[in-house]
Amino acid sequence: MRIILLGPPGCGKGTQGDLIEKKYGFPKISSGDLLRAAVQKGTPLGKKAEAMMNRGELVSDDIVIEMIKERISKADCQSGYVLDGFPRNITQAQKLEDIEGKCQEMVFDIQLKTQSLIERLSARRICPRCEAIYNLAIHSPKKEGICDVCGGELIRRKDDTLEVIRERLRVYNEQTEPLVDYYQKKEVFHEIDGAREIEAVFRGIQSILDKEIGKFRETEVRR
């Protein structure tokens, strides 16, 4: 089963992906995490990506897709996986289907109003040491400015300034929103209200997942 999490920056995709992984055992795969790890390890794909970034270019679809392909081929992904931040456009979605065209697919679009997104991203803090993410409005650390996990000092990302946030949302609307129509036509698309508490958002996702997983298992038994 392939679970795809759509939604603009700050909507909570990463948090929901973690909860899905914990509940169902499907590993969460973040294209951003894969890219950073590949660059840090100096893999062949990482070196290509780093060279593009050093030239100020966006990492090409081909490189990102190859990283995704490598990751989903691993044993822990055989029963299913969660994609966070991928695909970002229809081309990526189609290439993903070329890799695993017969994989059962579910798409959740976590929706949140623009002003709420701006408020969330403006309040976001990260730990550069362990990459834990906090939000001063809804998930603040126990000790101000200090990571609960490793004790590192929390920082504000450079791309969480108001000007950059607005640009990121514009790019998202331009590039990623066409995926909504694409997946609606495939009848695998589900809208999720991201304005609720984290647990309530997850309950909404879980209720749909449980039904679809149940249907899938029934089909397998009949075969």
N, C-alpha and C positions, 0 to 999 in steps of 0.2 A: 504494500500500500504506500502510495506517495501522497503525503500531506503538504500542501503548499500554503504558506501564510503570506497573504498580501496585505497591504496597508501602508500609509505614508510614514515617514520617519516620526518616531515618538508615539506611535499608536499602541505599542506593547507587544509587537510580534515576538521579540526575543524572549520575553517573560512567558508568554503563552507556549512558545516552543519548548521551553524548559519544563513546563508543567506537563505537556503532552509526553515528552520523553520520560519523565518520572512516572507517570501513570501507566503508559502503554509499552514503554521500553523501546520506542522508536527513536533512534539517535537524531538529535537536532543538528542540521548541517547549515552553517552560515557561510555564504560565499565570502564575506569579509574576513571571517576567521581563517578560512582556508587560504585566502590570499596572503594574509599576514604571516601565517605559519610557513607557507612555501617560501616567502621572501626571507624570513628569519633563518630557515634551514638551508637556504641556498640551493633548492632543488632546480632542475632544468627549467621547469615552468616558472618557478619563483624568480629566477634570474631574468627570464624574458619579461615578466611582469614588472620587476624592479627597473629594468632599462626603460620601459615605456613610461613609468611613473616619473623617473628622473628627467625624462624629456618633457614632462608636463602633459603627457597624453593619458587618456582613459585606457585602462586595461581592456584589451579586445575581448569580444564575446568568445572567440575561439579558445583563448587561454582559460577564461573562467569556466567554460563548458568542459574543457579537458580536466580541470581540477575537480569539478562536480562528478564527472564520469569516473575518475579514479576513486573518489570517495565512496560512491554508491555501489561500487563493485566489491567492496569489502564485506566480510561475512556478517558483520553486525547489522547490515542494511538489507539482508535478504528477506526479512519479514515485513520491513517497512522503514520509512524514514521521514523526517520533517525538513522541509526546505524553508529557510528564513533568509529573505533578501534575494531569492532567485526563484523563478525567472523575473527579470526586470522589463522585458519587452516580448513581443510576440515571436520574434526570431529566436530568442533563447528558449521560449516555450516549445516551439516546433522542434528545435534541435534536441531538447530534452526528451521529447516523444520519440525521436529517431533512435535514441539510446535505449529507451525502455518503453516501447509503444504499447505493450499489453498490460502495463502496470495499472492496477486500480488507482484512481486519482480522486482526491478531494481538495477543494480550494476554499479557504476561509479568508474573507476580506474584512479586516478589523477596521471599522469606520469611526472617525472622530472628527469633530468640527475643527476648522483651521485655528481658531483662537485657542482652543484647548490644546492643540498640538504645540503651538508656540509657547504656551505656558509650561507644558511638560518639558519640552526640550530646553527651555531657558533655565529650568530648575534641575536639569540632569547633571550629575557628577559621576565621574568614573575613577576607578583605582588603576593607575598605570602599571602597578605591580602584578595584580591578579586578574585585572579586567572586569571586576565586579562593577555593576551599574546601580546607581541609586537615583532617587528623585526626591528632592527636598520637600515636595508637596505631598507625595503619596507613599514614599518608601525611603525615609531618611535614615542615616546610620545611627546606631545607639549613641555614639560619641561624635559630636559635631566635627566634620572634616576628616574623620578617620574611618577607614574601611573595617567593617565588622569581621571580614574573613581573614585578612592577613595583617591588619594594622597599618597599612600603607596610607599615605596622605592623599585625599581625594582631590581631583582637579576638574576643571571645566574644559570640555573639548573645544578646540578652536572653531569647529564648525557648529557650535551651539550658540553663536551670537545671533541677534535678531535678524540682521541683514542676510547672513548665510542661511539661517533657517528658512526664511521666505524664499530664497533661491532654490533650496533643496526641495521645498514643497512644490514650487513651480515646475521643476524638472520632473518630479514624481508624477504630477498631474499630466504632463506632456508625454512622458515615455511609458509609464506603467499603467495608467488607467485604461488604455485600450485593451489590456488583458482581461478586464472585467467582462466586456462584451464577448471576448474570445471564449472565456470559460463558462459564461452563461449559456452560450450556444451548445457547449458540450454537456450541459446539465450536470455539472459537478461543483457549481458555485454556491457558496453560502455567505450571506451577510451577517456580520457579528457587530453588535453595539459595543464599541470600545470605551464608552464613557462611564461604564459601570465599574464597580470594584473589581480587582484582579480575579478574585475567586468567582464572582458572578459571570465574568467574561468566560472563564474557563468552563464553568458549568454549562454555558450555552454551547461551547464547542464540544464538550464531552457528550452531551445528550445526542448530538448529531452523529458523532463518531461511533458511539455505542450502537446506534441503530444500523449504520452502514457496515460496521464490522460484523454485526449479527447477521445481516443479509448475506455478506460475503461468505461467512462460515457455513450458512445454510446451503448456499450454492455449491460450495466445495464438497459438502457431505453428499449431496444429490449426485455429484459426479462419481 
